[in-house]
Amino acid sequence: MSLSSMINGGVDVSTLADRLGRADPAFTLRKYVHRVVGAGSKVRIAVRSAYTRAV
């Protein structure tokens, strides 16, 4: 299973970085993570949800 798949499945980047022995989660993102299929729709859903709760 790839790190991108793990993130897509809900594992947070800080946890993955820690498990890989990396101090900086940003390094983990730059080095290992690739575009996630369906990410655009996840962003739209999250933004819509945030605005719905705020109103």
mmCIF file of the N, C-alpha and C atoms, coordinates in Angstrom:
data_MODEL
# 
_entry.id   MODEL 
# 
loop_
_atom_site.group_PDB 
_atom_site.id 
_atom_site.type_symbol 
_atom_site.label_atom_id 
_atom_site.label_alt_id 
_atom_site.label_comp_id 
_atom_site.label_asym_id 
_atom_site.label_entity_id 
_atom_site.label_seq_id 
_atom_site.pdbx_PDB_ins_code 
_atom_site.Cartn_x 
_atom_site.Cartn_y 
_atom_site.Cartn_z 
_atom_site.occupancy 
_atom_site.B_iso_or_equiv 
_atom_site.pdbx_formal_charge 
_atom_site.auth_seq_id 
_atom_site.auth_comp_id 
_atom_site.auth_asym_id 
_atom_site.auth_atom_id 
_atom_site.pdbx_PDB_model_num 
ATOM 1   N N  . MET A 1 1  ? 0.854   -1.177 0.000  1.00 0.00 ? 1  MET A N  1 
ATOM 2   C CA . MET A 1 1  ? 0.000   0.000  0.000  1.00 0.00 ? 1  MET A CA 1 
ATOM 3   C C  . MET A 1 1  ? 0.898   1.237  0.000  1.00 0.00 ? 1  MET A C  1 
ATOM 4   N N  . SER A 1 2  ? 0.563   2.192  -0.844 1.00 0.00 ? 2  SER A N  1 
ATOM 5   C CA . SER A 1 2  ? 1.375   3.410  -0.935 1.00 0.00 ? 2  SER A CA 1 
ATOM 6   C C  . SER A 1 2  ? 0.958   4.418  0.137  1.00 0.00 ? 2  SER A C  1 
ATOM 7   N N  . LEU A 1 3  ? 1.843   5.373  0.402  1.00 0.00 ? 3  LEU A N  1 
ATOM 8   C CA . LEU A 1 3  ? 1.517   6.421  1.370  1.00 0.00 ? 3  LEU A CA 1 
ATOM 9   C C  . LEU A 1 3  ? 0.341   7.245  0.879  1.00 0.00 ? 3  LEU A C  1 
ATOM 10  N N  . SER A 1 4  ? 0.258   7.470  -0.421 1.00 0.00 ? 4  SER A N  1 
ATOM 11  C CA . SER A 1 4  ? -0.878  8.203  -0.965 1.00 0.00 ? 4  SER A CA 1 
ATOM 12  C C  . SER A 1 4  ? -2.179  7.477  -0.646 1.00 0.00 ? 4  SER A C  1 
ATOM 13  N N  . SER A 1 5  ? -2.178  6.167  -0.768 1.00 0.00 ? 5  SER A N  1 
ATOM 14  C CA . SER A 1 5  ? -3.363  5.371  -0.452 1.00 0.00 ? 5  SER A CA 1 
ATOM 15  C C  . SER A 1 5  ? -3.713  5.469  1.020  1.00 0.00 ? 5  SER A C  1 
ATOM 16  N N  . MET A 1 6  ? -2.695  5.483  1.868  1.00 0.00 ? 6  MET A N  1 
ATOM 17  C CA . MET A 1 6  ? -2.939  5.594  3.304  1.00 0.00 ? 6  MET A CA 1 
ATOM 18  C C  . MET A 1 6  ? -3.566  6.942  3.649  1.00 0.00 ? 6  MET A C  1 
ATOM 19  N N  . ILE A 1 7  ? -3.042  8.008  3.058  1.00 0.00 ? 7  ILE A N  1 
ATOM 20  C CA . ILE A 1 7  ? -3.607  9.340  3.296  1.00 0.00 ? 7  ILE A CA 1 
ATOM 21  C C  . ILE A 1 7  ? -5.033  9.389  2.755  1.00 0.00 ? 7  ILE A C  1 
ATOM 22  N N  . ASN A 1 8  ? -5.249  8.834  1.570  1.00 0.00 ? 8  ASN A N  1 
ATOM 23  C CA . ASN A 1 8  ? -6.585  8.789  0.994  1.00 0.00 ? 8  ASN A CA 1 
ATOM 24  C C  . ASN A 1 8  ? -7.544  8.010  1.894  1.00 0.00 ? 8  ASN A C  1 
ATOM 25  N N  . GLY A 1 9  ? -6.999  7.038  2.622  1.00 0.00 ? 9  GLY A N  1 
ATOM 26  C CA . GLY A 1 9  ? -7.805  6.235  3.540  1.00 0.00 ? 9  GLY A CA 1 
ATOM 27  C C  . GLY A 1 9  ? -8.025  6.879  4.893  1.00 0.00 ? 9  GLY A C  1 
ATOM 28  N N  . GLY A 1 10 ? -7.411  8.044  5.122  1.00 0.00 ? 10 GLY A N  1 
ATOM 29  C CA . GLY A 1 10 ? -7.671  8.765  6.358  1.00 0.00 ? 10 GLY A CA 1 
ATOM 30  C C  . GLY A 1 10 ? -6.530  8.840  7.353  1.00 0.00 ? 10 GLY A C  1 
ATOM 31  N N  . VAL A 1 11 ? -5.383  8.235  7.038  1.00 0.00 ? 11 VAL A N  1 
ATOM 32  C CA . VAL A 1 11 ? -4.235  8.319  7.945  1.00 0.00 ? 11 VAL A CA 1 
ATOM 33  C C  . VAL A 1 11 ? -3.605  9.707  7.798  1.00 0.00 ? 11 VAL A C  1 
ATOM 34  N N  . ASP A 1 12 ? -3.343  10.376 8.911  1.00 0.00 ? 12 ASP A N  1 
ATOM 35  C CA . ASP A 1 12 ? -2.790  11.727 8.816  1.00 0.00 ? 12 ASP A CA 1 
ATOM 36  C C  . ASP A 1 12 ? -1.284  11.688 8.518  1.00 0.00 ? 12 ASP A C  1 
ATOM 37  N N  . VAL A 1 13 ? -0.815  12.743 7.901  1.00 0.00 ? 13 VAL A N  1 
ATOM 38  C CA . VAL A 1 13 ? 0.573   12.825 7.437  1.00 0.00 ? 13 VAL A CA 1 
ATOM 39  C C  . VAL A 1 13 ? 1.555   12.793 8.608  1.00 0.00 ? 13 VAL A C  1 
ATOM 40  N N  . SER A 1 14 ? 1.211   13.412 9.713  1.00 0.00 ? 14 SER A N  1 
ATOM 41  C CA . SER A 1 14 ? 2.120   13.418 10.870 1.00 0.00 ? 14 SER A CA 1 
ATOM 42  C C  . SER A 1 14 ? 2.381   12.007 11.371 1.00 0.00 ? 14 SER A C  1 
ATOM 43  N N  . THR A 1 15 ? 1.349   11.186 11.422 1.00 0.00 ? 15 THR A N  1 
ATOM 44  C CA . THR A 1 15 ? 1.508   9.799  11.853 1.00 0.00 ? 15 THR A CA 1 
ATOM 45  C C  . THR A 1 15 ? 2.384   9.026  10.882 1.00 0.00 ? 15 THR A C  1 
ATOM 46  N N  . LEU A 1 16 ? 2.138   9.206  9.585  1.00 0.00 ? 16 LEU A N  1 
ATOM 47  C CA . LEU A 1 16 ? 2.965   8.512  8.591  1.00 0.00 ? 16 LEU A CA 1 
ATOM 48  C C  . LEU A 1 16 ? 4.421   8.946  8.695  1.00 0.00 ? 16 LEU A C  1 
ATOM 49  N N  . ALA A 1 17 ? 4.664   10.244 8.840  1.00 0.00 ? 17 ALA A N  1 
ATOM 50  C CA . ALA A 1 17 ? 6.035   10.745 8.956  1.00 0.00 ? 17 ALA A CA 1 
ATOM 51  C C  . ALA A 1 17 ? 6.712   10.147 10.175 1.00 0.00 ? 17 ALA A C  1 
ATOM 52  N N  . ASP A 1 18 ? 5.988   10.080 11.278 1.00 0.00 ? 18 ASP A N  1 
ATOM 53  C CA . ASP A 1 18 ? 6.542   9.506  12.508 1.00 0.00 ? 18 ASP A CA 1 
ATOM 54  C C  . ASP A 1 18 ? 6.911   8.035  12.305 1.00 0.00 ? 18 ASP A C  1 
ATOM 55  N N  . ARG A 1 19 ? 6.030   7.288  11.667 1.00 0.00 ? 19 ARG A N  1 
ATOM 56  C CA . ARG A 1 19 ? 6.287   5.862  11.421 1.00 0.00 ? 19 ARG A CA 1 
ATOM 57  C C  . ARG A 1 19 ? 7.477   5.640  10.496 1.00 0.00 ? 19 ARG A C  1 
ATOM 58  N N  . LEU A 1 20 ? 7.723   6.603  9.602  1.00 0.00 ? 20 LEU A N  1 
ATOM 59  C CA . LEU A 1 20 ? 8.860   6.502  8.686  1.00 0.00 ? 20 LEU A CA 1 
ATOM 60  C C  . LEU A 1 20 ? 10.148  7.036  9.303  1.00 0.00 ? 20 LEU A C  1 
ATOM 61  N N  . GLY A 1 21 ? 10.025  7.594  10.523 1.00 0.00 ? 21 GLY A N  1 
ATOM 62  C CA . GLY A 1 21 ? 11.209  8.144  11.178 1.00 0.00 ? 21 GLY A CA 1 
ATOM 63  C C  . GLY A 1 21 ? 11.580  9.526  10.676 1.00 0.00 ? 21 GLY A C  1 
ATOM 64  N N  . ARG A 1 22 ? 10.625  10.217 10.101 1.00 0.00 ? 22 ARG A N  1 
ATOM 65  C CA . ARG A 1 22 ? 10.860  11.566 9.584  1.00 0.00 ? 22 ARG A CA 1 
ATOM 66  C C  . ARG A 1 22 ? 10.366  12.586 10.601 1.00 0.00 ? 22 ARG A C  1 
ATOM 67  N N  . ALA A 1 23 ? 11.167  13.594 10.855 1.00 0.00 ? 23 ALA A N  1 
ATOM 68  C CA . ALA A 1 23 ? 10.789  14.632 11.817 1.00 0.00 ? 23 ALA A CA 1 
ATOM 69  C C  . ALA A 1 23 ? 9.836   15.649 11.199 1.00 0.00 ? 23 ALA A C  1 
ATOM 70  N N  . ASP A 1 24 ? 9.886   15.783 9.877  1.00 0.00 ? 24 ASP A N  1 
ATOM 71  C CA . ASP A 1 24 ? 9.125   16.821 9.193  1.00 0.00 ? 24 ASP A CA 1 
ATOM 72  C C  . ASP A 1 24 ? 8.065   16.204 8.276  1.00 0.00 ? 24 ASP A C  1 
ATOM 73  N N  . PRO A 1 25 ? 6.778   16.313 8.627  1.00 0.00 ? 25 PRO A N  1 
ATOM 74  C CA . PRO A 1 25 ? 5.728   15.768 7.761  1.00 0.00 ? 25 PRO A CA 1 
ATOM 75  C C  . PRO A 1 25 ? 5.746   16.370 6.351  1.00 0.00 ? 25 PRO A C  1 
ATOM 76  N N  . ALA A 1 26 ? 6.184   17.616 6.219  1.00 0.00 ? 26 ALA A N  1 
ATOM 77  C CA . ALA A 1 26 ? 6.251   18.242 4.895  1.00 0.00 ? 26 ALA A CA 1 
ATOM 78  C C  . ALA A 1 26 ? 7.229   17.495 3.988  1.00 0.00 ? 26 ALA A C  1 
ATOM 79  N N  . PHE A 1 27 ? 8.331   17.007 4.551  1.00 0.00 ? 27 PHE A N  1 
ATOM 80  C CA . PHE A 1 27 ? 9.274   16.213 3.765  1.00 0.00 ? 27 PHE A CA 1 
ATOM 81  C C  . PHE A 1 27 ? 8.589   14.951 3.240  1.00 0.00 ? 27 PHE A C  1 
ATOM 82  N N  . THR A 1 28 ? 7.808   14.316 4.099  1.00 0.00 ? 28 THR A N  1 
ATOM 83  C CA . THR A 1 28 ? 7.089   13.106 3.710  1.00 0.00 ? 28 THR A CA 1 
ATOM 84  C C  . THR A 1 28 ? 6.152   13.400 2.543  1.00 0.00 ? 28 THR A C  1 
ATOM 85  N N  . LEU A 1 29 ? 5.448   14.505 2.611  1.00 0.00 ? 29 LEU A N  1 
ATOM 86  C CA . LEU A 1 29 ? 4.554   14.875 1.515  1.00 0.00 ? 29 LEU A CA 1 
ATOM 87  C C  . LEU A 1 29 ? 5.321   15.120 0.221  1.00 0.00 ? 29 LEU A C  1 
ATOM 88  N N  . ARG A 1 30 ? 6.407   15.866 0.319  1.00 0.00 ? 30 ARG A N  1 
ATOM 89  C CA . ARG A 1 30 ? 7.197   16.180 -0.888 1.00 0.00 ? 30 ARG A CA 1 
ATOM 90  C C  . ARG A 1 30 ? 7.817   14.935 -1.501 1.00 0.00 ? 30 ARG A C  1 
ATOM 91  N N  . LYS A 1 31 ? 8.276   14.037 -0.681 1.00 0.00 ? 31 LYS A N  1 
ATOM 92  C CA . LYS A 1 31 ? 9.038   12.880 -1.153 1.00 0.00 ? 31 LYS A CA 1 
ATOM 93  C C  . LYS A 1 31 ? 8.161   11.714 -1.625 1.00 0.00 ? 31 LYS A C  1 
ATOM 94  N N  . TYR A 1 32 ? 7.107   11.427 -0.895 1.00 0.00 ? 32 TYR A N  1 
ATOM 95  C CA . TYR A 1 32 ? 6.398   10.167 -1.101 1.00 0.00 ? 32 TYR A CA 1 
ATOM 96  C C  . TYR A 1 32 ? 4.985   10.263 -1.652 1.00 0.00 ? 32 TYR A C  1 
ATOM 97  N N  . VAL A 1 33 ? 4.309   11.386 -1.481 1.00 0.00 ? 33 VAL A N  1 
ATOM 98  C CA . VAL A 1 33 ? 2.895   11.433 -1.813 1.00 0.00 ? 33 VAL A CA 1 
ATOM 99  C C  . VAL A 1 33 ? 2.680   11.953 -3.225 1.00 0.00 ? 33 VAL A C  1 
ATOM 100 N N  . HIS A 1 34 ? 1.759   11.298 -3.900 1.00 0.00 ? 34 HIS A N  1 
ATOM 101 C CA . HIS A 1 34 ? 1.406   11.658 -5.270 1.00 0.00 ? 34 HIS A CA 1 
ATOM 102 C C  . HIS A 1 34 ? -0.059  12.077 -5.297 1.00 0.00 ? 34 HIS A C  1 
ATOM 103 N N  . ARG A 1 35 ? -0.469  12.602 -6.413 1.00 0.00 ? 35 ARG A N  1 
ATOM 104 C CA . ARG A 1 35 ? -1.849  13.048 -6.571 1.00 0.00 ? 35 ARG A CA 1 
ATOM 105 C C  . ARG A 1 35 ? -2.817  11.916 -6.213 1.00 0.00 ? 35 ARG A C  1 
ATOM 106 N N  . VAL A 1 36 ? -3.839  12.262 -5.453 1.00 0.00 ? 36 VAL A N  1 
ATOM 107 C CA . VAL A 1 36 ? -4.817  11.281 -5.012 1.00 0.00 ? 36 VAL A CA 1 
ATOM 108 C C  . VAL A 1 36 ? -6.065  11.391 -5.885 1.00 0.00 ? 36 VAL A C  1 
ATOM 109 N N  . VAL A 1 37 ? -6.496  10.261 -6.423 1.00 0.00 ? 37 VAL A N  1 
ATOM 110 C CA . VAL A 1 37 ? -7.687  10.228 -7.252 1.00 0.00 ? 37 VAL A CA 1 
ATOM 111 C C  . VAL A 1 37 ? -8.888  10.647 -6.408 1.00 0.00 ? 37 VAL A C  1 
ATOM 112 N N  . GLY A 1 38 ? -9.679  11.550 -6.924 1.00 0.00 ? 38 GLY A N  1 
ATOM 113 C CA . GLY A 1 38 ? -10.878 11.997 -6.228 1.00 0.00 ? 38 GLY A CA 1 
ATOM 114 C C  . GLY A 1 38 ? -10.635 13.078 -5.195 1.00 0.00 ? 38 GLY A C  1 
ATOM 115 N N  . ALA A 1 39 ? -9.421  13.605 -5.122 1.00 0.00 ? 39 ALA A N  1 
ATOM 116 C CA . ALA A 1 39 ? -9.109  14.627 -4.123 1.00 0.00 ? 39 ALA A CA 1 
ATOM 117 C C  . ALA A 1 39 ? -9.917  15.898 -4.336 1.00 0.00 ? 39 ALA A C  1 
ATOM 118 N N  . GLY A 1 40 ? -10.157 16.261 -5.576 1.00 0.00 ? 40 GLY A N  1 
ATOM 119 C CA . GLY A 1 40 ? -10.918 17.475 -5.860 1.00 0.00 ? 40 GLY A CA 1 
ATOM 120 C C  . GLY A 1 40 ? -12.313 17.419 -5.270 1.00 0.00 ? 40 GLY A C  1 
ATOM 121 N N  . SER A 1 41 ? -12.974 16.281 -5.408 1.00 0.00 ? 41 SER A N  1 
ATOM 122 C CA . SER A 1 41 ? -14.325 16.169 -4.856 1.00 0.00 ? 41 SER A CA 1 
ATOM 123 C C  . SER A 1 41 ? -14.292 16.156 -3.334 1.00 0.00 ? 41 SER A C  1 
ATOM 124 N N  . LYS A 1 42 ? -13.246 15.590 -2.739 1.00 0.00 ? 42 LYS A N  1 
ATOM 125 C CA . LYS A 1 42 ? -13.114 15.611 -1.274 1.00 0.00 ? 42 LYS A CA 1 
ATOM 126 C C  . LYS A 1 42 ? -12.963 17.042 -0.762 1.00 0.00 ? 42 LYS A C  1 
ATOM 127 N N  . VAL A 1 43 ? -12.224 17.851 -1.492 1.00 0.00 ? 43 VAL A N  1 
ATOM 128 C CA . VAL A 1 43 ? -12.053 19.256 -1.101 1.00 0.00 ? 43 VAL A CA 1 
ATOM 129 C C  . VAL A 1 43 ? -13.386 19.981 -1.183 1.00 0.00 ? 43 VAL A C  1 
ATOM 130 N N  . ARG A 1 44 ? -14.096 19.779 -2.275 1.00 0.00 ? 44 ARG A N  1 
ATOM 131 C CA . ARG A 1 44 ? -15.403 20.442 -2.421 1.00 0.00 ? 44 ARG A CA 1 
ATOM 132 C C  . ARG A 1 44 ? -16.359 20.049 -1.304 1.00 0.00 ? 44 ARG A C  1 
ATOM 133 N N  . ILE A 1 45 ? -16.402 18.787 -0.960 1.00 0.00 ? 45 ILE A N  1 
ATOM 134 C CA . ILE A 1 45 ? -17.280 18.307 0.108  1.00 0.00 ? 45 ILE A CA 1 
ATOM 135 C C  . ILE A 1 45 ? -16.882 18.924 1.445  1.00 0.00 ? 45 ILE A C  1 
ATOM 136 N N  . ALA A 1 46 ? -15.574 18.967 1.732  1.00 0.00 ? 46 ALA A N  1 
ATOM 137 C CA . ALA A 1 46 ? -15.101 19.522 3.000  1.00 0.00 ? 46 ALA A CA 1 
ATOM 138 C C  . ALA A 1 46 ? -15.412 21.010 3.110  1.00 0.00 ? 46 ALA A C  1 
ATOM 139 N N  . VAL A 1 47 ? -15.201 21.751 2.032  1.00 0.00 ? 47 VAL A N  1 
ATOM 140 C CA . VAL A 1 47 ? -15.473 23.194 2.046  1.00 0.00 ? 47 VAL A CA 1 
ATOM 141 C C  . VAL A 1 47 ? -16.969 23.437 2.192  1.00 0.00 ? 47 VAL A C  1 
ATOM 142 N N  . ARG A 1 48 ? -17.759 22.706 1.441  1.00 0.00 ? 48 ARG A N  1 
ATOM 143 C CA . ARG A 1 48 ? -19.210 22.845 1.534  1.00 0.00 ? 48 ARG A CA 1 
ATOM 144 C C  . ARG A 1 48 ? -19.689 22.538 2.952  1.00 0.00 ? 48 ARG A C  1 
ATOM 145 N N  . SER A 1 49 ? -19.135 21.507 3.544  1.00 0.00 ? 49 SER A N  1 
ATOM 146 C CA . SER A 1 49 ? -19.506 21.132 4.910  1.00 0.00 ? 49 SER A CA 1 
ATOM 147 C C  . SER A 1 49 ? -19.123 22.208 5.915  1.00 0.00 ? 49 SER A C  1 
ATOM 148 N N  . ALA A 1 50 ? -17.943 22.790 5.742  1.00 0.00 ? 50 ALA A N  1 
ATOM 149 C CA . ALA A 1 50 ? -17.485 23.847 6.656  1.00 0.00 ? 50 ALA A CA 1 
ATOM 150 C C  . ALA A 1 50 ? -18.391 25.062 6.572  1.00 0.00 ? 50 ALA A C  1 
ATOM 151 N N  . TYR A 1 51 ? -18.811 25.436 5.354  1.00 0.00 ? 51 TYR A N  1 
ATOM 152 C CA . TYR A 1 51 ? -19.698 26.587 5.191  1.00 0.00 ? 51 TYR A CA 1 
ATOM 153 C C  . TYR A 1 51 ? -21.094 26.301 5.723  1.00 0.00 ? 51 TYR A C  1 
ATOM 154 N N  . THR A 1 52 ? -21.545 25.071 5.582  1.00 0.00 ? 52 THR A N  1 
ATOM 155 C CA . THR A 1 52 ? -22.863 24.694 6.068  1.00 0.00 ? 52 THR A CA 1 
ATOM 156 C C  . THR A 1 52 ? -22.928 24.795 7.593  1.00 0.00 ? 52 THR A C  1 
ATOM 157 N N  . ARG A 1 53 ? -21.866 24.346 8.275  1.00 0.00 ? 53 ARG A N  1 
ATOM 158 C CA . ARG A 1 53 ? -21.814 24.407 9.732  1.00 0.00 ? 53 ARG A CA 1 
ATOM 159 C C  . ARG A 1 53 ? -21.697 25.847 10.219 1.00 0.00 ? 53 ARG A C  1 
ATOM 160 N N  . ALA A 1 54 ? -21.028 26.689 9.442  1.00 0.00 ? 54 ALA A N  1 
ATOM 161 C CA . ALA A 1 54 ? -20.794 28.081 9.875  1.00 0.00 ? 54 ALA A CA 1 
ATOM 162 C C  . ALA A 1 54 ? -22.057 28.930 9.779  1.00 0.00 ? 54 ALA A C  1 
ATOM 163 N N  . VAL A 1 55 ? -22.959 28.546 8.939  1.00 0.00 ? 55 VAL A N  1 
ATOM 164 C CA . VAL A 1 55 ? -24.175 29.353 8.708  1.00 0.00 ? 55 VAL A CA 1 
ATOM 165 C C  . VAL A 1 55 ? -25.224 29.107 9.746  1.00 0.00 ? 55 VAL A C  1 
# 
